[in-house]
Amino acid sequence: MGARVVSAVFRLVMAALILLLAVRTYEETAVALARSNGSLRTAEATVSKLTSHTESGRAGGGQDGGSGNWIVHTEYTVELRVGDELTTVDGVPDAAAHGLREGQRVTAGLWHGRVVEVDGRDVWPGWHAGGWDIPLFVLYPLVMGYLIALAVAACAHLACRDGRARLERQDRSGPWVLGFLVAVAAVFVLIVCAAFGNRPAFWPLVPVAAGTAAALARLRVVVRRIRSQ
């Protein structure tokens, strides 16, 4: 009974994480697409409040690369009045907030009511180490492996429906391990790309897709081998 409860809780947690990751990926991808094709809704707005705060940290170092020097940078919280509504944008970098002042009239680029641009400058935080993104970053390998396992289990079930093959747990574990290793390799490739400034908004889809493709390709080979015996 205890094992069933633990299994049910685990599945609920994984379902919640998958849903949250899917929503965040959709948001980031949709915002990036809207900015690139110019389909953001624009509206006149007024800067009602501008608050600055200082963030500090080290510029990499060690295995992370970089100088390791202690750096200090300024971020802003911008409160805008769009029509009769007030909206707040947090974590605006100094370059994007440069020249803004309280009472200034600006043009806001909106995506479903959220401010993405101010006078053409990007103020959308995107994927960042804050809020719900932190647990998604930390638990992404677990979510990634779980999704690959679901895909392998589903395809193994379909392959056995005709009775021509019977797949044991070890028959499914090999393809899953291969898929997970390919997905991990894809994660490292994305990290290298990010170091050079290329950060695709849809990045969570890449490792899962690569790992699932590799796992299913291997599973197909296993099924063929078992059927030929």
ABEGO torsion letter per residue (X at the ends): XAAAAAAAAAAAAAAAAAAAAAAAAAAAAAAAAAAAAGABBBBBBBBABBBBBBBBEBBEEEAAEEAGBBBBBBBBBBBBBBEABBBBBBGBBAAAABGBBBGBBBBBBBBGGBBABBGGBBABAEBBBBEAAAAAAAAAAAAAAAAAAAAAAAAAAAAAAAGABBBBAAAAAAAAAAAAAAAAAAAAAAAAAAAAGBBBAAAAAAAAAAAAAAAAAAAAAAAAAAAAX
